[in-house]
Amino acid sequence: MPRKQGSPVDACPNLFKSNALGRLFTVNPRHTECFYLRLLLVNVTGPLSFQDIRKVNGQHYPTYKDACLALGLLEDDNQWECMLAEAALNCTAIQIRLLFAIVLTTCFPARAQILWDNHKDSMTDDILHQHRTRCHDLTITFSDAMYNEALIAIEDLCIVIANLPLSHFGMNSPNRTESDLMNTEMNRELQYSTVEMAAIVARNVPLMNEEQRTVYDRIMLAVSAGQGGSSLISIIKKKHDNKNQRYQNKNNHHLNYNNNQQTNKNNHQKNKTKHNHNNQRNNNNQHYQNKNDHHLNINNDQQQHYKHHQKKHDNKNQRYQNKNYHHLNNHNNNQHNNNNQRYQNTNNHYLNNNNDQQQHNKPQTKKKTT
């Protein structure tokens, strides 16, 4: 959502800027690109996109780290240069490789590849010495294979320390082949003191059990007779296969146990979720039922109230009707009485007139008769 407060940006309509920062979570430097992106977001003002934030002085950089370097947000590697140069004076190559691996995994130098290019000779010195000793040739010099072997050793240390390969730190990954592991084991087996080994054998052979002593005697007999070859390898391979089988069975057992635990956990979670959904559905149904009952009661009450008012209205209308009938009857009776009274008055009037006429006519008749 665009910012709504602050002063408007001239180049971008509907965009505002202010001194307030949004929420930015902290990032571990081991997450390199996310760490450098956060560093740019904190220090670069007004970026328009994730591509625009990698542009410095008109130049577009491929990674956020390169953009940080161009802006001078990262320290240079002078302190690591001095440290490795000093270590080369009084430390062995193995110690220097360990020191370099620690710097890579914990200090996150800006230019790890350049550090390696500047100090790879001191980190590969013991490998050169081994080649010269094995070949009895002191004129052998550093080669890409030796540097690759040193890089493999450094990457193994980084994996042990931080479980990260060299490519994570901006360095070229070493070339590993299928024979690297065998060569490493062979070189480790060749680097031992015969005097110390004889003392270890004399001290530990009496402590072997019956099976171990049988295998030891067969191996020593084959070595003494110069009949190593496939017989010796088969014994070692069989023992190694048995050991691998035990580890495989153990791993399968743990894997099955973990799968069962995960399945049970998922089933429990599913049942719990289903139970919660059922409870929620029941609660919703109960809520709707209660709501419907409430509305039904309200409707019934309203119906009863309406009937009561209707009845009251009907009674009132009946009273008005009766009253109207009563008034109408009274009016009709009054009208009838009035009519009767008028007729009676008229009759009386005519009767009186007749009587007056008769009275008037009587003397004349008598006089005439006389």
C-alpha positions in Angstrom: 0.0 0.0 0.0 1.5 3.4 -0.9 2.3 5.9 1.7 -0.5 8.4 2.4 1.5 10.8 4.7 4.4 13.0 3.9 5.4 15.2 1.1 4.6 14.2 -2.5 7.3 13.0 -4.9 7.5 15.1 -8.1 8.7 12.3 -10.3 6.1 9.8 -9.2 2.4 10.8 -8.7 0.5 9.4 -5.8 3.8 8.7 -4.0 4.7 10.4 -0.8 7.9 10.5 1.2 8.7 11.2 4.9 11.3 10.5 7.5 9.4 7.5 8.9 10.6 4.0 8.1 8.3 1.1 7.7 8.8 -2.2 9.5 12.1 -4.0 8.5 13.0 -7.2 10.2 16.5 -8.0 11.1 18.3 -10.5 8.8 21.2 -12.8 9.6 24.3 -12.0 7.4 24.4 -15.7 6.4 21.4 -14.9 4.2 23.6 -12.8 2.0 21.3 -11.3 -0.6 18.5 -10.6 1.9 21.0 -9.0 4.3 22.4 -6.7 1.5 18.9 -5.9 0.3 17.9 -4.8 3.8 21.1 -2.7 4.0 20.1 -1.0 0.7 16.6 -0.4 1.9 17.8 1.3 5.0 20.3 3.6 3.2 18.9 4.3 -0.3 16.1 6.9 -0.5 13.3 6.8 -3.0 13.9 3.5 -4.8 11.2 2.7 -7.3 11.7 -1.0 -7.7 14.0 -3.9 -6.7 15.9 -3.3 -10.0 16.1 0.4 -9.4 17.7 -0.1 -6.0 20.6 -1.9 -7.6 21.4 1.1 -9.7 24.3 3.3 -8.5 25.4 6.4 -10.4 23.5 5.2 -13.5 25.2 1.8 -13.5 23.0 -1.3 -12.8 24.7 -4.0 -10.7 23.7 -7.7 -10.9 23.6 -8.3 -7.1 22.6 -6.4 -4.0 26.1 -7.0 -2.6 27.8 -5.3 -5.6 25.5 -2.4 -5.2 26.4 -2.1 -1.5 30.1 -2.2 -2.4 29.6 0.5 -5.0 27.9 2.7 -2.4 30.6 2.1 0.2 28.3 0.5 2.6 30.7 -2.4 3.3 34.1 -2.3 4.9 37.1 -3.3 2.8 39.1 -6.5 3.4 42.3 -4.9 4.5 42.1 -6.3 8.0 41.7 -9.8 6.6 44.5 -9.3 4.1 46.8 -8.3 7.0 45.7 -11.2 9.1 46.3 -13.8 6.5 49.6 -12.3 5.5 50.7 -12.4 9.2 49.4 -16.0 9.6 51.5 -17.1 6.6 54.6 -16.2 8.5 54.1 -18.5 11.5 51.2 -20.9 10.8 50.9 -24.1 8.8 48.8 -24.3 5.7 46.1 -26.4 7.6 45.8 -23.7 10.2 45.6 -20.9 7.5 42.8 -22.9 5.7 40.9 -23.2 9.0 41.4 -19.5 9.7 40.2 -18.6 6.2 37.1 -20.9 6.6 36.3 -19.2 9.9 36.6 -15.7 8.3 34.3 -16.9 5.5 31.6 -18.3 7.7 31.6 -15.8 10.6 33.0 -12.5 9.3 31.5 -12.4 5.7 34.3 -10.6 3.8 33.3 -8.4 0.9 35.7 -9.9 -1.7 36.3 -13.6 -0.6 37.6 -14.6 -4.1 40.2 -11.9 -4.1 41.3 -13.0 -0.6 41.8 -16.5 -1.9 43.7 -15.4 -5.0 46.1 -13.3 -2.9 46.8 -16.0 -0.3 46.1 -19.4 -2.0 49.9 -20.2 -2.1 50.2 -20.1 1.7 47.0 -22.3 2.0 48.3 -24.9 -0.5 51.9 -25.1 0.8 51.4 -28.5 2.6 49.8 -30.0 -0.5 52.8 -28.9 -2.6 55.2 -30.4 0.0 53.3 -33.8 -0.1 53.6 -33.9 -3.9 57.3 -33.1 -3.8 57.8 -35.8 -1.2 55.8 -38.4 -2.9 57.4 -37.8 -6.3 60.9 -37.0 -4.9 61.0 -33.9 -7.1 61.7 -30.6 -5.5 61.1 -28.7 -8.7 57.3 -29.3 -8.7 55.4 -26.0 -8.4 51.8 -25.0 -7.6 49.2 -26.2 -10.0 45.4 -25.9 -10.5 44.9 -29.4 -9.1 46.7 -28.4 -5.9 44.6 -25.3 -5.5 41.5 -27.3 -6.2 42.5 -29.8 -3.5 43.0 -26.9 -1.0 39.6 -25.5 -2.0 38.0 -28.9 -1.3 39.5 -28.9 2.1 38.3 -25.3 2.8 34.8 -26.2 1.6 34.7 -29.2 3.8 35.6 -26.9 6.8 32.8 -24.4 5.8 30.3 -27.3 5.6 31.3 -28.5 9.0 31.2 -25.0 10.6 28.1 -23.5 8.8 26.8 -26.1 6.5 27.4 -23.8 3.5 29.4 -24.3 0.3 32.0 -21.9 -1.0 29.6 -20.7 -3.7 27.5 -19.1 -1.0 30.4 -16.8 -0.1 30.9 -15.6 -3.7 33.8 -18.0 -4.5 34.2 -20.5 -7.2 33.2 -24.0 -6.2 36.0 -26.7 -6.4 35.8 -29.5 -8.9 34.9 -32.7 -7.0 35.1 -36.1 -8.7 34.0 -39.5 -7.6 37.6 -40.4 -6.7 38.0 -37.5 -4.3 36.8 -39.4 -1.3 39.0 -42.4 -2.1 42.0 -40.2 -2.6 41.4 -38.4 0.6 41.1 -41.7 2.5 44.2 -43.1 0.8 46.2 -40.0 1.6 45.1 -40.1 5.2 46.1 -43.8 5.5 49.5 -43.1 4.1 50.3 -40.3 6.6 51.3 -42.3 9.7 54.4 -43.1 11.7 55.4 -46.8 11.5 56.9 -46.7 15.0 53.7 -45.4 16.6 51.7 -47.9 14.5 53.8 -50.8 15.8 53.3 -49.7 19.4 49.5 -49.4 18.8 49.4 -52.9 17.3 51.4 -54.5 20.1 49.2 -52.9 22.7 45.8 -53.7 21.1 46.2 -57.1 19.5 45.9 -59.0 22.8 42.7 -57.1 23.5 40.9 -58.4 20.3 38.0 -60.8 20.5 37.8 -64.0 18.6 36.2 -62.6 15.4 38.5 -59.6 15.3 41.6 -61.8 15.8 40.5 -64.1 12.9 40.1 -61.1 10.6 43.4 -59.6 11.8 45.3 -62.9 11.2 43.9 -63.4 7.7 44.8 -59.8 6.8 48.4 -60.1 8.2 48.9 -63.4 6.5 47.8 -62.0 3.2 50.1 -59.0 3.7 53.1 -61.1 4.7 52.7 -63.4 1.8 52.2 -60.5 -0.6 48.8 -61.7 -1.5 46.7 -58.6 -0.7 44.7 -57.8 -3.8 41.1 -58.8 -4.0 41.3 -61.1 -0.9 42.2 -58.3 1.4 39.8 -55.9 -0.3 37.0 -58.5 0.0 37.5 -58.9 3.7 37.6 -55.1 4.3 34.6 -54.7 1.9 32.6 -57.4 3.6 33.3 -55.8 7.0 32.5 -52.4 5.6 29.3 -53.7 4.0 28.2 -55.3 7.3 28.8 -52.0 9.1 26.9 -50.1 6.4 24.0 -52.6 6.6 23.8 -52.1 10.4 23.8 -48.3 9.9 21.3 -48.7 7.1 19.0 -50.8 9.3 19.4 -48.4 12.2 18.6 -45.5 9.9 15.6 -47.3 8.5 14.4 -48.0 11.9 14.8 -44.4 12.9 13.2 -43.3 9.7 10.2 -45.6 10.2 9.9 -44.4 13.7 10.0 -40.8 12.7 7.5 -41.5 9.9 5.2 -43.2 12.3 5.6 -40.4 14.8 4.9 -37.8 12.0 1.9 -39.8 10.8 0.5 -40.1 14.2 1.1 -36.4 14.8 -0.6 -35.6 11.5 -3.5 -37.9 12.2 -3.8 -36.4 15.7 -3.7 -32.9 14.2 -6.2 -33.9 11.5 -8.5 -35.4 14.1 -8.1 -32.4 16.3 -8.8 -30.1 13.4 -11.8 -32.2 12.4 -13.0 -32.2 16.0 -12.7 -28.4 16.1 -14.5 -28.1 12.8 -17.3 -30.3 14.1 -17.5 -28.3 17.3 -17.5 -25.1 15.3 -20.2 -26.5 13.0 -22.3 -27.7 15.9 -21.9 -24.3 17.6 -22.9 -22.6 14.4 -25.9 -24.9 13.9 -26.9 -24.3 17.5 -26.4 -20.6 17.0 -28.6 -20.6 13.9 -31.2 -22.8 15.7 -31.3 -20.4 18.6 -31.5 -17.5 16.2 -34.3 -19.1 14.3 -36.2 -20.0 17.5 -35.7 -16.4 18.6 -37.1 -15.1 15.3 -39.9 -17.6 15.5 -40.8 -16.5 19.0 -40.7 -12.9 17.8 -42.9 -13.7 14.9 -45.4 -15.6 17.2 -45.4 -12.7 19.6 -45.9 -10.3 16.7 -48.7 -12.5 15.4 -50.4 -12.6 18.8 -50.0 -8.9 19.2 -51.4 -8.4 15.7 -54.4 -10.7 16.5 -55.0 -8.9 19.8 -55.0 -5.5 18.0 -57.1 -6.9 15.2 -59.6 -8.2 17.7 -59.5 -5.0 19.6 -60.0 -3.1 16.3 -62.9 -5.4 15.4 -64.6 -4.8 18.7 -64.1 -1.2 18.3 -65.6 -1.3 14.8 -68.5 -3.4 16.2 -69.2 -0.8 18.9 -69.0 2.0 16.3 -71.4 -0.1 14.1 -73.8 -0.7 17.0 -73.6 3.0 17.9 -74.3 4.0 14.3 -77.3 1.5 14.2 -78.5 3.0 17.4 -78.2 6.5 16.2 -79.7 5.6 12.9 -82.7 3.9 14.6 -83.2 6.9 16.9 -83.0 9.2 13.9 -85.5 7.1 12.0 -87.8 6.9 15.0 -87.5 10.6 15.5 -88.2 11.2 11.9 -91.1 8.8 12.0 -92.5 10.5 15.1 -92.0 13.9 13.5 -93.8 12.7 10.4 -96.6 11.3 12.5 -96.8 14.5 14.5 -97.0 16.5 11.3 -99.7 14.2 10.0 -101.6 14.4 13.3 -101.3 18.2 13.3 -102.4 18.3 9.7 -105.3 16.1 10.5 -106.1 18.1 13.5 -105.9 21.3 11.5 -108.2 19.9 8.8 -110.6 18.6 11.5 -110.6 22.0 13.2 -111.3 23.6 9.9 -114.1 21.2 9.2 -115.5 21.9 12.6 -115.2 25.6 12.1 -116.9 25.2 8.8 -119.6 23.2 10.3 -120.1 25.7 13.0 -120.2 28.5 10.6 -122.8 26.7 8.4 -125.2 25.7 11.2 -126.8 29.2 12.0 -127.3 29.9 8.4 -129.1 26.7 7.9 -131.3 27.4 10.9 -132.0 30.9 9.7 -132.8 29.6 6.3 -135.2 27.1 7.7 -136.9 29.6 9.7 
